[in-house]
Amino acid sequence: MATGIREIARYALDELVEEDLAEVLDFINYLRWGREELNQSWFWAEEWQSRYREAKADLSAGRFKDFEDVEELLAEVGMGSR
């Protein structure tokens, strides 16, 4: 008999089909992201500050493109409907 939450979760995961497992993994990643977002210390790292400055410069210089929807964006980058 399962006694701890991790053991119970393992049993539950073993019973799921692959498609459902993918959804569980997406949710776990969302939870991890949420914790990082609360902290936001990552944003102040030099790598992210550099990326932020570059993005601001691109916006100021007009180096961007608006899209009507996600499908239009995906078609632009060659990942449209298959």
C-alpha beads as a LAMMPS data file, in Angstrom:
LAMMPS data file: protein, C-alpha beads

82 atoms
81 bonds

1 atom types
1 bond types

-500.0 500.0 xlo xhi
-500.0 500.0 ylo yhi
-500.0 500.0 zlo zhi

Masses

1 110.0

Atoms # bond

1 1 1 0.000 0.000 0.000
2 1 1 1.301 3.453 -0.917
3 1 1 2.239 5.527 2.073
4 1 1 3.829 8.738 0.824
5 1 1 2.650 11.333 -1.688
6 1 1 5.500 10.520 -4.093
7 1 1 4.656 6.836 -4.026
8 1 1 0.975 7.568 -4.591
9 1 1 1.872 9.849 -7.497
10 1 1 4.089 7.149 -9.040
11 1 1 1.232 4.650 -8.924
12 1 1 -1.118 7.172 -10.495
13 1 1 1.389 8.007 -13.251
14 1 1 1.883 4.330 -14.044
15 1 1 -1.824 4.050 -14.854
16 1 1 -1.909 6.957 -17.329
17 1 1 -1.613 6.680 -21.093
18 1 1 1.219 8.579 -22.828
19 1 1 -1.021 11.467 -23.921
20 1 1 -2.176 12.069 -20.352
21 1 1 1.393 11.817 -19.085
22 1 1 2.354 14.619 -21.475
23 1 1 -0.339 16.821 -19.938
24 1 1 0.902 16.015 -16.438
25 1 1 4.445 16.933 -17.455
26 1 1 3.223 20.230 -18.939
27 1 1 1.499 21.008 -15.650
28 1 1 4.613 20.137 -13.633
29 1 1 6.656 22.471 -15.846
30 1 1 4.032 25.177 -15.331
31 1 1 4.339 24.781 -11.558
32 1 1 8.128 25.036 -11.765
33 1 1 7.874 28.132 -13.953
34 1 1 5.446 29.694 -11.483
35 1 1 7.937 29.326 -8.669
36 1 1 10.680 30.918 -10.757
37 1 1 8.370 33.750 -11.779
38 1 1 7.669 34.594 -8.142
39 1 1 11.379 34.933 -7.531
40 1 1 12.335 36.689 -10.808
41 1 1 16.003 36.731 -9.817
42 1 1 16.757 35.125 -13.199
43 1 1 15.792 38.406 -14.871
44 1 1 18.635 40.288 -13.228
45 1 1 21.322 37.896 -14.462
46 1 1 23.620 39.563 -17.021
47 1 1 22.539 37.139 -19.772
48 1 1 18.893 38.147 -19.426
49 1 1 19.678 41.832 -19.013
50 1 1 21.668 41.671 -22.258
51 1 1 18.753 39.981 -24.030
52 1 1 16.373 42.573 -22.632
53 1 1 18.522 45.478 -23.843
54 1 1 18.762 43.857 -27.289
55 1 1 14.994 43.379 -27.464
56 1 1 14.358 47.000 -26.446
57 1 1 16.784 48.191 -29.126
58 1 1 15.038 46.034 -31.748
59 1 1 11.651 47.470 -30.783
60 1 1 12.951 51.046 -30.852
61 1 1 14.494 50.501 -34.286
62 1 1 11.301 48.928 -35.644
63 1 1 12.869 45.494 -36.080
64 1 1 9.747 43.475 -35.370
65 1 1 6.669 42.183 -37.156
66 1 1 3.087 41.935 -35.945
67 1 1 1.024 38.835 -36.654
68 1 1 -2.745 38.455 -36.721
69 1 1 -2.609 35.061 -34.998
70 1 1 -0.346 32.159 -34.055
71 1 1 -0.985 30.378 -37.353
72 1 1 0.372 33.375 -39.293
73 1 1 3.476 33.429 -37.086
74 1 1 4.077 29.704 -37.521
75 1 1 3.692 30.017 -41.304
76 1 1 6.292 32.821 -41.291
77 1 1 8.858 30.651 -39.540
78 1 1 8.049 27.610 -41.658
79 1 1 6.133 25.686 -39.011
80 1 1 2.645 26.138 -40.427
81 1 1 -0.021 23.439 -40.661
82 1 1 1.309 20.126 -41.749

Bonds

1 1 1 2
2 1 2 3
3 1 3 4
4 1 4 5
5 1 5 6
6 1 6 7
7 1 7 8
8 1 8 9
9 1 9 10
10 1 10 11
11 1 11 12
12 1 12 13
13 1 13 14
14 1 14 15
15 1 15 16
16 1 16 17
17 1 17 18
18 1 18 19
19 1 19 20
20 1 20 21
21 1 21 22
22 1 22 23
23 1 23 24
24 1 24 25
25 1 25 26
26 1 26 27
27 1 27 28
28 1 28 29
29 1 29 30
30 1 30 31
31 1 31 32
32 1 32 33
33 1 33 34
34 1 34 35
35 1 35 36
36 1 36 37
37 1 37 38
38 1 38 39
39 1 39 40
40 1 40 41
41 1 41 42
42 1 42 43
43 1 43 44
44 1 44 45
45 1 45 46
46 1 46 47
47 1 47 48
48 1 48 49
49 1 49 50
50 1 50 51
51 1 51 52
52 1 52 53
53 1 53 54
54 1 54 55
55 1 55 56
56 1 56 57
57 1 57 58
58 1 58 59
59 1 59 60
60 1 60 61
61 1 61 62
62 1 62 63
63 1 63 64
64 1 64 65
65 1 65 66
66 1 66 67
67 1 67 68
68 1 68 69
69 1 69 70
70 1 70 71
71 1 71 72
72 1 72 73
73 1 73 74
74 1 74 75
75 1 75 76
76 1 76 77
77 1 77 78
78 1 78 79
79 1 79 80
80 1 80 81
81 1 81 82
